Amino acid sequence: MKKSSFRRTVKKPRAFKRGDLVTVIRIPPGLKDVEDLQAKRVFRRALGKTYRIEGIGEFGHLELVVTKRDTIWIEPEFVVLASGAAQSK
């Protein structure tokens, strides 16, 4: 039997970079609002919306500014690169 020259390649997902536009697609489980920290409310507000990555933490969390007063740090598995948003600064 002839060996096929077809090779299967798996493309690694592109790593997020500062300046990329991402859309929040899921809310991390277990979030709770605690007194002055309204985390769940802010994440709900961000759900389905697109934000620029302002920073990336040492453990890979993405910094997104939701409002002038609210910034979230979110794991990459809860966002996707916004369509047509291949630009980085």
PyMOL commands that place a pseudoatom at each C-alpha (Angstrom):
pseudoatom trace, name=CA, resn=MET, resi=1, chain=A, elem=C, hetatm=0, pos=[0.000, 0.000, 0.000]
pseudoatom trace, name=CA, resn=LYS, resi=2, chain=A, elem=C, hetatm=0, pos=[1.301, 3.435, -0.945]
pseudoatom trace, name=CA, resn=LYS, resi=3, chain=A, elem=C, hetatm=0, pos=[2.012, 5.823, 1.922]
pseudoatom trace, name=CA, resn=SER, resi=4, chain=A, elem=C, hetatm=0, pos=[0.097, 9.086, 1.776]
pseudoatom trace, name=CA, resn=SER, resi=5, chain=A, elem=C, hetatm=0, pos=[2.076, 12.311, 1.529]
pseudoatom trace, name=CA, resn=PHE, resi=6, chain=A, elem=C, hetatm=0, pos=[-0.748, 14.189, 3.259]
pseudoatom trace, name=CA, resn=ARG, resi=7, chain=A, elem=C, hetatm=0, pos=[0.333, 15.480, 6.665]
pseudoatom trace, name=CA, resn=ARG, resi=8, chain=A, elem=C, hetatm=0, pos=[-2.116, 16.643, 9.218]
pseudoatom trace, name=CA, resn=THR, resi=9, chain=A, elem=C, hetatm=0, pos=[-1.105, 19.849, 10.927]
pseudoatom trace, name=CA, resn=VAL, resi=10, chain=A, elem=C, hetatm=0, pos=[-2.733, 21.369, 13.939]
pseudoatom trace, name=CA, resn=LYS, resi=11, chain=A, elem=C, hetatm=0, pos=[-2.540, 25.121, 14.101]
pseudoatom trace, name=CA, resn=LYS, resi=12, chain=A, elem=C, hetatm=0, pos=[-1.922, 26.467, 17.589]
pseudoatom trace, name=CA, resn=PRO, resi=13, chain=A, elem=C, hetatm=0, pos=[-4.306, 29.218, 18.624]
pseudoatom trace, name=CA, resn=ARG, resi=14, chain=A, elem=C, hetatm=0, pos=[-2.801, 32.672, 18.340]
pseudoatom trace, name=CA, resn=ALA, resi=15, chain=A, elem=C, hetatm=0, pos=[-1.690, 34.071, 21.667]
pseudoatom trace, name=CA, resn=PHE, resi=16, chain=A, elem=C, hetatm=0, pos=[-3.415, 37.247, 22.772]
pseudoatom trace, name=CA, resn=LYS, resi=17, chain=A, elem=C, hetatm=0, pos=[-1.353, 40.419, 22.805]
pseudoatom trace, name=CA, resn=ARG, resi=18, chain=A, elem=C, hetatm=0, pos=[-1.750, 43.795, 24.412]
pseudoatom trace, name=CA, resn=GLY, resi=19, chain=A, elem=C, hetatm=0, pos=[-3.893, 45.947, 22.119]
pseudoatom trace, name=CA, resn=ASP, resi=20, chain=A, elem=C, hetatm=0, pos=[-5.888, 43.031, 20.666]
pseudoatom trace, name=CA, resn=LEU, resi=21, chain=A, elem=C, hetatm=0, pos=[-9.661, 43.379, 20.601]
pseudoatom trace, name=CA, resn=VAL, resi=22, chain=A, elem=C, hetatm=0, pos=[-11.464, 40.532, 22.346]
pseudoatom trace, name=CA, resn=THR, resi=23, chain=A, elem=C, hetatm=0, pos=[-15.098, 39.694, 22.996]
pseudoatom trace, name=CA, resn=VAL, resi=24, chain=A, elem=C, hetatm=0, pos=[-16.159, 38.283, 26.364]
pseudoatom trace, name=CA, resn=ILE, resi=25, chain=A, elem=C, hetatm=0, pos=[-18.040, 35.034, 25.612]
pseudoatom trace, name=CA, resn=ARG, resi=26, chain=A, elem=C, hetatm=0, pos=[-18.470, 33.530, 29.094]
pseudoatom trace, name=CA, resn=ILE, resi=27, chain=A, elem=C, hetatm=0, pos=[-18.445, 34.593, 32.709]
pseudoatom trace, name=CA, resn=PRO, resi=28, chain=A, elem=C, hetatm=0, pos=[-16.003, 32.707, 34.935]
pseudoatom trace, name=CA, resn=PRO, resi=29, chain=A, elem=C, hetatm=0, pos=[-17.886, 30.363, 37.289]
pseudoatom trace, name=CA, resn=GLY, resi=30, chain=A, elem=C, hetatm=0, pos=[-18.079, 31.107, 40.988]
pseudoatom trace, name=CA, resn=LEU, resi=31, chain=A, elem=C, hetatm=0, pos=[-18.031, 34.909, 40.768]
pseudoatom trace, name=CA, resn=LYS, resi=32, chain=A, elem=C, hetatm=0, pos=[-19.833, 36.660, 43.601]
pseudoatom trace, name=CA, resn=ASP, resi=33, chain=A, elem=C, hetatm=0, pos=[-20.609, 40.256, 44.434]
pseudoatom trace, name=CA, resn=VAL, resi=34, chain=A, elem=C, hetatm=0, pos=[-18.975, 41.136, 47.747]
pseudoatom trace, name=CA, resn=GLU, resi=35, chain=A, elem=C, hetatm=0, pos=[-19.851, 44.441, 49.447]
pseudoatom trace, name=CA, resn=ASP, resi=36, chain=A, elem=C, hetatm=0, pos=[-18.001, 47.185, 47.505]
pseudoatom trace, name=CA, resn=LEU, resi=37, chain=A, elem=C, hetatm=0, pos=[-16.627, 44.753, 44.908]
pseudoatom trace, name=CA, resn=GLN, resi=38, chain=A, elem=C, hetatm=0, pos=[-19.408, 44.126, 42.391]
pseudoatom trace, name=CA, resn=ALA, resi=39, chain=A, elem=C, hetatm=0, pos=[-17.458, 41.598, 40.294]
pseudoatom trace, name=CA, resn=LYS, resi=40, chain=A, elem=C, hetatm=0, pos=[-20.397, 39.561, 39.029]
pseudoatom trace, name=CA, resn=ARG, resi=41, chain=A, elem=C, hetatm=0, pos=[-22.252, 42.705, 37.939]
pseudoatom trace, name=CA, resn=VAL, resi=42, chain=A, elem=C, hetatm=0, pos=[-19.218, 44.025, 36.045]
pseudoatom trace, name=CA, resn=PHE, resi=43, chain=A, elem=C, hetatm=0, pos=[-18.600, 40.680, 34.314]
pseudoatom trace, name=CA, resn=ARG, resi=44, chain=A, elem=C, hetatm=0, pos=[-22.295, 40.489, 33.323]
pseudoatom trace, name=CA, resn=ARG, resi=45, chain=A, elem=C, hetatm=0, pos=[-22.012, 43.986, 31.852]
pseudoatom trace, name=CA, resn=ALA, resi=46, chain=A, elem=C, hetatm=0, pos=[-18.948, 42.867, 29.841]
pseudoatom trace, name=CA, resn=LEU, resi=47, chain=A, elem=C, hetatm=0, pos=[-20.564, 39.685, 28.492]
pseudoatom trace, name=CA, resn=GLY, resi=48, chain=A, elem=C, hetatm=0, pos=[-20.954, 39.820, 24.699]
pseudoatom trace, name=CA, resn=LYS, resi=49, chain=A, elem=C, hetatm=0, pos=[-19.048, 43.094, 24.369]
pseudoatom trace, name=CA, resn=THR, resi=50, chain=A, elem=C, hetatm=0, pos=[-15.663, 43.800, 22.814]
pseudoatom trace, name=CA, resn=TYR, resi=51, chain=A, elem=C, hetatm=0, pos=[-12.722, 45.379, 24.654]
pseudoatom trace, name=CA, resn=ARG, resi=52, chain=A, elem=C, hetatm=0, pos=[-9.073, 46.150, 23.984]
pseudoatom trace, name=CA, resn=ILE, resi=53, chain=A, elem=C, hetatm=0, pos=[-6.549, 44.158, 26.044]
pseudoatom trace, name=CA, resn=GLU, resi=54, chain=A, elem=C, hetatm=0, pos=[-4.838, 46.777, 28.216]
pseudoatom trace, name=CA, resn=GLY, resi=55, chain=A, elem=C, hetatm=0, pos=[-2.419, 44.368, 29.866]
pseudoatom trace, name=CA, resn=ILE, resi=56, chain=A, elem=C, hetatm=0, pos=[-1.584, 40.729, 30.481]
pseudoatom trace, name=CA, resn=GLY, resi=57, chain=A, elem=C, hetatm=0, pos=[-0.826, 39.536, 34.002]
pseudoatom trace, name=CA, resn=GLU, resi=58, chain=A, elem=C, hetatm=0, pos=[1.992, 37.224, 35.021]
pseudoatom trace, name=CA, resn=PHE, resi=59, chain=A, elem=C, hetatm=0, pos=[-0.433, 34.257, 35.106]
pseudoatom trace, name=CA, resn=GLY, resi=60, chain=A, elem=C, hetatm=0, pos=[-1.958, 35.088, 31.701]
pseudoatom trace, name=CA, resn=HIS, resi=61, chain=A, elem=C, hetatm=0, pos=[-5.089, 36.942, 32.830]
pseudoatom trace, name=CA, resn=LEU, resi=62, chain=A, elem=C, hetatm=0, pos=[-6.203, 39.684, 30.438]
pseudoatom trace, name=CA, resn=GLU, resi=63, chain=A, elem=C, hetatm=0, pos=[-6.879, 43.206, 31.694]
pseudoatom trace, name=CA, resn=LEU, resi=64, chain=A, elem=C, hetatm=0, pos=[-10.013, 44.737, 30.158]
pseudoatom trace, name=CA, resn=VAL, resi=65, chain=A, elem=C, hetatm=0, pos=[-11.387, 48.185, 30.996]
pseudoatom trace, name=CA, resn=VAL, resi=66, chain=A, elem=C, hetatm=0, pos=[-15.183, 47.825, 31.103]
pseudoatom trace, name=CA, resn=THR, resi=67, chain=A, elem=C, hetatm=0, pos=[-16.025, 51.370, 32.246]
pseudoatom trace, name=CA, resn=LYS, resi=68, chain=A, elem=C, hetatm=0, pos=[-13.986, 54.318, 33.512]
pseudoatom trace, name=CA, resn=ARG, resi=69, chain=A, elem=C, hetatm=0, pos=[-14.399, 52.882, 37.015]
pseudoatom trace, name=CA, resn=ASP, resi=70, chain=A, elem=C, hetatm=0, pos=[-14.393, 49.134, 36.318]
pseudoatom trace, name=CA, resn=THR, resi=71, chain=A, elem=C, hetatm=0, pos=[-11.501, 46.981, 35.153]
pseudoatom trace, name=CA, resn=ILE, resi=72, chain=A, elem=C, hetatm=0, pos=[-11.607, 43.186, 35.047]
pseudoatom trace, name=CA, resn=TRP, resi=73, chain=A, elem=C, hetatm=0, pos=[-8.902, 40.534, 34.829]
pseudoatom trace, name=CA, resn=ILE, resi=74, chain=A, elem=C, hetatm=0, pos=[-10.195, 37.531, 32.917]
pseudoatom trace, name=CA, resn=GLU, resi=75, chain=A, elem=C, hetatm=0, pos=[-8.756, 34.182, 31.869]
pseudoatom trace, name=CA, resn=PRO, resi=76, chain=A, elem=C, hetatm=0, pos=[-8.179, 33.810, 28.105]
pseudoatom trace, name=CA, resn=GLU, resi=77, chain=A, elem=C, hetatm=0, pos=[-10.626, 30.879, 27.810]
pseudoatom trace, name=CA, resn=PHE, resi=78, chain=A, elem=C, hetatm=0, pos=[-13.520, 33.262, 28.498]
pseudoatom trace, name=CA, resn=VAL, resi=79, chain=A, elem=C, hetatm=0, pos=[-12.809, 35.542, 25.516]
pseudoatom trace, name=CA, resn=VAL, resi=80, chain=A, elem=C, hetatm=0, pos=[-12.287, 35.232, 21.758]
pseudoatom trace, name=CA, resn=LEU, resi=81, chain=A, elem=C, hetatm=0, pos=[-10.377, 37.432, 19.379]
pseudoatom trace, name=CA, resn=ALA, resi=82, chain=A, elem=C, hetatm=0, pos=[-12.933, 39.861, 17.940]
pseudoatom trace, name=CA, resn=SER, resi=83, chain=A, elem=C, hetatm=0, pos=[-13.677, 39.218, 14.272]
pseudoatom trace, name=CA, resn=GLY, resi=84, chain=A, elem=C, hetatm=0, pos=[-11.498, 41.326, 11.999]
pseudoatom trace, name=CA, resn=ALA, resi=85, chain=A, elem=C, hetatm=0, pos=[-9.369, 42.356, 14.969]
pseudoatom trace, name=CA, resn=ALA, resi=86, chain=A, elem=C, hetatm=0, pos=[-5.890, 41.152, 14.074]
pseudoatom trace, name=CA, resn=GLN, resi=87, chain=A, elem=C, hetatm=0, pos=[-4.314, 44.478, 14.959]
pseudoatom trace, name=CA, resn=SER, resi=88, chain=A, elem=C, hetatm=0, pos=[-2.056, 44.938, 17.965]
pseudoatom trace, name=CA, resn=LYS, resi=89, chain=A, elem=C, hetatm=0, pos=[-0.388, 48.022, 19.341]
for i in range(1, 89): cmd.bond("trace and resi %d" % i, "trace and resi %d" % (i + 1))
show_as sticks, trace
zoom trace
